[in-house]
Amino acid sequence: MPSKRSILSLGFALQAGANLASAEQRGNEHLGESRRALFPEITAYFDPNNVDYKPKHHIDFPVHHNTGNSELEGVARPLNVLSIGSDHASGATLENQYDAYPWLIGHPFHNHVDNLSFRPSSADFPSMCLESISVRGDYRASYDLILLDFNLNGSDGLPLLVKRLRERYPEAVIVYVGLWSLMTNMEEVGTGKTVLQVGHDTTRDWKWKDEDFYVTGGLPGQDCTREICSLKKLKEVMETYGGYVYEFPRPKSPETCIREGWFNDNDWHHLSETGHRVLANDLIQFLDSKREALFSHDKPLGSWGVGDQCYNWVQSGNNPLITSGAEMVDLLANTGADVSRWALEFSAEEDGDILIDSKFDVPVPLGIGYFSRTEPADIDVVEITVNGGSGFTIDPSLNKSGFFIKNATVMTFAHIGNAEPGKNVISIKTVERREKRFQVTGLYLCGACAESGHLGQGAANYNV
């Protein structure tokens, strides 16, 4: 197992010079395991996230720190990283999130890594709401490196997301991190049985399946229901917008991953701390040929285009919209979980409303986010109308993930019509009562989707 000090730092690894090497050595000697307590206090004398102050000098432009610590003085400017993705990108399954690969890539400047992860979701939410979820809001943040990771939660919305990222960050290096799941990509020699069929048995003789690792990875006999269903198509999308696809290395045998502990023992699905380090070190080597684009170019900002106006309260529980007939509820309260999962629960006894004021001067596609689970089908079925128009029925037991893992609770969304300029009223009425109330996670007004007229293939009612 690699030691905690074996991880390369992109800020160090991609830049030559004895000064950098000695700085890294001094940093390792002095900081050791207590380094995470120091990093949040490090502040550059210029704000590297503001394009106006982004250095136009050689990559050895110094970063000065106001902490009084000398270990990192003289190190070239930090790499500004934006990571958008799934549980892997956020380090959600790790004891310490800074052991996840985006922060390892940006090590030791953790405060120069912005992470946007959405559990459980695919690329469609950030594709519809990129402007709204921007980490620094209206502040003019610019990035050197943008990492995308949506293999485990689906590629729906990825083409639109990459298009919007390129329009906003025209000079950033955009990389799709091609991960794969150990659990869904191997089978027993001779029998063809999968982990889902026989469990996490280390005594069995496992081999890789003969299929596309980096995109499909579904269950046997199941068709791909995602927007992108092959590595070839994925590469075409990334190349269209000047991006790259990095492929996580696959050992000759799954036994290597099991023996060295690349994945969590309890699921063989999420990367372990060791797996994140394997990924980060290999990804740094992949980025070596792109060092000039990463460090030497200015990073001017482009445009949000028509933009978006989105509200999502799953993590914060904060709903700024006027509502009736509903209450905000933490669905993980009293479960012992160390995180919250908020939803606006609508009463089955009375009709409810959400009022929203559209900033757009044209009609734009309107979506509603909600929690869904196929089995058991225990969430109320509702009818939704927009501005008194025709009703649309939502059955939360229907979602794309239900084709694969029926008992998984997922965050999905439906296209419920268009939001008109100015005030709009979304009305929600229970039409079939079940054990649990209808749980709304957010509202999405996608101006960037106005040209296509829909919210993409990820919508539960796409092509319905």
N, C-alpha and C positions, 0 to 999 in steps of 0.2 A: 504494500500500500504506500503510495507517495506520502512523504512527510508534508507537514503544513508549510514548510519553507520551500518546497520544490516548485511551487507555482511561479511561472514567469509573469512579469508585469508588462503589459503592452507599452506603457509609458517608458519602461526601461528597455524591454526586449527589442523594440523597433528603432532604437537610437543608439548609435555607436559612441564610444568615447570613454576614456578612463574615469573621468569625473563622474559620469553616470554610474559606472560599475561600482566605484567606491562609495557613491551615495547609497546605492542599493545595499551594499554590504554593511555600511554603517547603520542603515535603517533596520536591517535584520538583526544586527547585534544589539542595538539599543531598544528597539520596540518589542521584539519577541511576541509572546502571546498577548501582551497587554496593548497591542497596537490599536485595537478598535476603540479604545477609550480616548485615544489621541485624535484620530482622524476627524471626527465631527467638529473639532475645534479649528482645524486648518482652514485658513481663508486666504486666497490670493489677493494681492493688493489691487488687481484689476478683476472685474467680474468676467470670467471667460465665457459665460453664457450670453453675454450681450454682444451682438455683432459689432457695435460701434467701438468696443474696446478689445475686440479679438486681435491678438498680436499679428502684425504683418511682417514680423522678423523671421529670422532663421529658427529652426526647431529648437535651438539651444536657448531661446528666450527664457530668462530665469523667472521662477515663481518665488515670491517672497512671502513668508509666513509671519503672522503676528502672534504666534503662540509662545515665542521665546525659546522654542526648541530648534536646534541647529541641524538635526539629523538629515532633514530633507532639503536644506537650502541648496540652491544651485541646480536642482533637478529641472529639466525642461518642462514646459507648461503641460498641465494635465490634459489628457484626452477627454473630450466631452462626449459622453455616451448616452444614448436614449435606447432603452430596451422595452419592446412592446411584445407581450406574449402571455404564456400560460403559467401554470404552477412552477415549471422549471425556472422560468425567467425571474420569478419573484422570490425563489428560495423558500416557498411556502411549506415544504415538507422537511426543511433543514432546521436544526437547532438554532443556527444563526444565519440570517438571510444573507449576510455579507460573504458567506461561503458559496453563494450561487455564482454562476459563471459571469454575469454582467459586471459584478463588483470585482471579481478576480481579474477580469480584463482591465478594469480601471484602476486596480490596486496600485498605489495605496490611497489614491484620491477618491474615496467613496462618495464624497459630497459632490463629485463631478459626474456621477452616474444617476440618471433619472430613470425610474422603472415604472412602467404602466402594465400591470397585469390584472386580469379579470377572471375571477373564478366563479362559476365555471362558464366559459364563453369561448367563442371562436373569433376570427378576425373581423367579423361583420360589425361588431359594436364599435371598435376603434375606427373602422372604415367610415361609418356613418357619423361619428362624433369626435373626430380627431381634433378639431379646433376646441371643442368644449372641454375635452379631457387633457389638453395641453397642461403639463405640470405647472408651468408658471403663468398660466392664463394669458392675459394680454401682454405680459412681459416678453421682450423679444429674445427668446432663447434660441440658440443655434447649436448645432451638433456636428461633430466630426464623424462619428460612427453611429449608425442606427442598426440595432439587432432585432430581428423578427423571429418569433418562435411560436408557431401555431400547429405543429404536427399532431399533438395529442388531442387538441380540442377542435380541429377542423380548419379547413382553408377557405370556408365561405367568406366572401368579402375581401380576400387578400388582394386581388387585382386592383380594386378601388383604393384600398389602403395604400398600396405601394405608389399608385398614381398620385394620390394626395400628398404623400410624404415627399415625393420628388418635386412636386410643384412648390411645396413650402420650403424644403431644404435642398435646393438645386445642386449643391456641391458636396453634400454628405455622402459618405460611403455607406451604402445600404446592403446589409447581408441577411439573407434568410438562413437561419440556423437549422439545418436538416437533422433533426433528432429522430429517434425511433424507440419503440417500447420493446424491452426484452420479453415481456409477458406475451405480447401478441405476435411476435415475429419468430418464434421458435416452436418446434414440435418434437415429439419423441421419435427417435430412430426406430423404424420398423412398424410402429403402430400409427404414427401420424397424430397422436393425441396431443392436445394443447394444455397449457397451464390451467386454463379455465376448467378443463375436464378432469385433470388429475392433481391439481394443486402445486404448490411450490416445493417440489420434491428434488432435492439436490442429488439424490442417488440415481436418478434416471439418466439415460444417455440422450442428451438433447442435441438437435441440429437446427440450422437456420431453415426457415421456409423459403421456397423458391418464388419470391415475389418482390415487388417494389417496396423496399423498406421505408423510404423517407416520406411517403405520402399515404399509401393505403393503410396497411397494417390493421385491417378489420378482422372480423370473425370469419371462419370458414364458410364459404357459400353465400356470403353477403356481398351485394353490389355496393360500390362506392356511391354515396349520396352527396359528396362534397363538390364544391365548385372546381377544385383541382384534384385530379385523381391519378396523376402520374408525375414522376420526377421530370420527365421531358417537358410536360406542360408547365410545371413549376419554374423550370429554367427559362422557358420562353417568356413567361410573365416578368421575371426579374430582369432579364436582358432587355426587354422592351423599355424599361425605365432606368437602365444603367445600373442595375443591381447585380448581386452575386448570390449563388447558392453554395453554402458550406455544408459538406456531408460529414456528420459525426462518424469517426472510423468504426468499422466493424471487424472484430477479431475473426480469426479463421474459424473458431468454435465459440458457441455461447458459454462454454465452460470457463473461458477466460473471464468473462463478465461476472459470472457467478463466484468464481474463486477469488477474484480481486475486489469484489463488492462494488461494482459500478452502479448498481441499482439498489434501492431500498429492499431489505430482506422481506418485508411484509407485503410487498406488492409486485416487485420486479418490473415496475412501471415508471416510477419517478427516480431520477438520478440521485444517488447518494452524494455525500460530500466528496468522496473519492471520484465518483463519476463526473461531478462538476469540475474537478481539477484536471481530469483527463481531457474533458471538453475544452476548458479554457486554454490549456497549454497547446493543444492541437490547433485551436482556432487562432491563437496568436501567430503560429507558424503560417497559417493560411493568409493572414493579414500582412505578412512581411512584405509581399510584393506590392502592397498598396500603401506603403508608408508615406510616399510623397503626397498622395491624395489625402491621407489622414492628417498629416501635420503641416504641410507647406502651403496649402491653399487657404485663402480666405473663405469664410463660410457665410456668404450673404444670405439674407432671407428672401424667400419668394412670397407667394400669396396663398391665402386660405381659399381662394376662389369664391364661389357663392357662399361657402361656409356651412355651418351647422349650428343647431341650438338644442342641446341635449341635457337631460336631467336624469341622474342615476343615484339612488340613495342606498344601494345594497351595503356598502361598506360604512358610510357615515351616518345613515339614519336621518339625514337632513333633507327635508322636502320643502323647497321654497314656494311651491305652487298652492293655490287655494283649492282645498278638497272638501268634500262632504260625504258622509256615509262610509267613512273608512278611518282606520287608525294605523299608526306606524308601530310595527311589532318586530322585535328581535327574535327570529326563528330559532336561534341557537341558545337563547336564554335558558338557564337551568339544565343545560346539557353537559356542562363541564368544559365546553370548548373555550379556548383562549381568544377567539375572534367572534365578531358579530356578523350576522347576516340579516339585514333589515329588508322589510317589505311592507308595502301599504296594503293592509288586508281590508277587503270590502265586505260589508255586512251582507248576509244572505236575507236579512229581514227588510231592508230598504234599499232603494236605488241610490247610487253614488255618482258624484261628478268630480272631474278634474278640470280646472280652468287654466288655460295657457294663452299667453299673448305672443304671437309670432312676430319676430323681428323682420321677417322677409316681406318684400313688396310684391311677391308672386306666390301662388300656391306651391307648397312643397310636400313631398311624401312624409307621412306621419306614421310613426311606429310606436307600439306599446310593448315594454318588456315585462316579463312575468316568469314565475317559477313553474316548472313543469316536471311531471314524472309519469312514466307509462304504467308501471305497476308498483304498488296498487294505484288504481285510478281514483284518488281520494280528494282531489281539489275541485271545487265548484266550477261548473260550466256557466259562462256568462255571455250576454249579448252586449256588444259595444256599438254605440252610435257616435258620430262626430257631427256636431252642429245640427242635430235633429235629422240627419240623413238616414239612409238605409242601414239596418242593423247588420252586424257581423258577429257570428257565433265563434267563441274560442273555447275549445275543449283542452284543458291543460294536460290531459293524458296523451296528447299527440305532439310528438317532437321528433326530430331526426335522430337524436341519440338513442331513442327508444328502439331503433332497429338493432342496436348493438348491446346496450346495457339497459335493460328495461327498468331496473329499480333505482337508477341514478337520478337524483334531483338536479336539473340543469336550469340555467337561465336562458330563456329563449325569447323571441319577439314575433310580433305579427304586424303586417302592414294594414292599418285600419282606415286608410283614406288619405286625404290631403288636408294640411293645415292652411287655412286661408290667412291673408294678411290681417294683422290685428288679433282680436279676441276670438278664442275657440273654446267650445265646451265638449269634453269627452264624457259621455254618460255610460255607466256600467250597471247592468241589471243581471242578477242571478236567475238563470232559467232552469238549472238542475242542481239541487243541493246535494253535496257530498259531505264527507267528514271534515274537510278543511276548507277555509275560505279562499277566494281568489286573491292571489298575492302579486301585486304590481311592483316591479323593480325600477321602472323609469319610463320616460317619454322621450322620443327622438324625432326631431325635425331636421331632415337632411336636405339642405339646400344643394349640396353637391350631388344629390341623387335626382334632382329635378329634371335633368336632361334625359335620364333613362326612364323616369316616371315610376320607379319602384325602389325598394330598399335592398334588393339583391336576393340571391338564392338562399341565403340563410334564414329568411323569413319563414315562419311555420306555414304560412299560407301561400308561399311562392308557387305560381302556376296552378293555384286552386281555383 
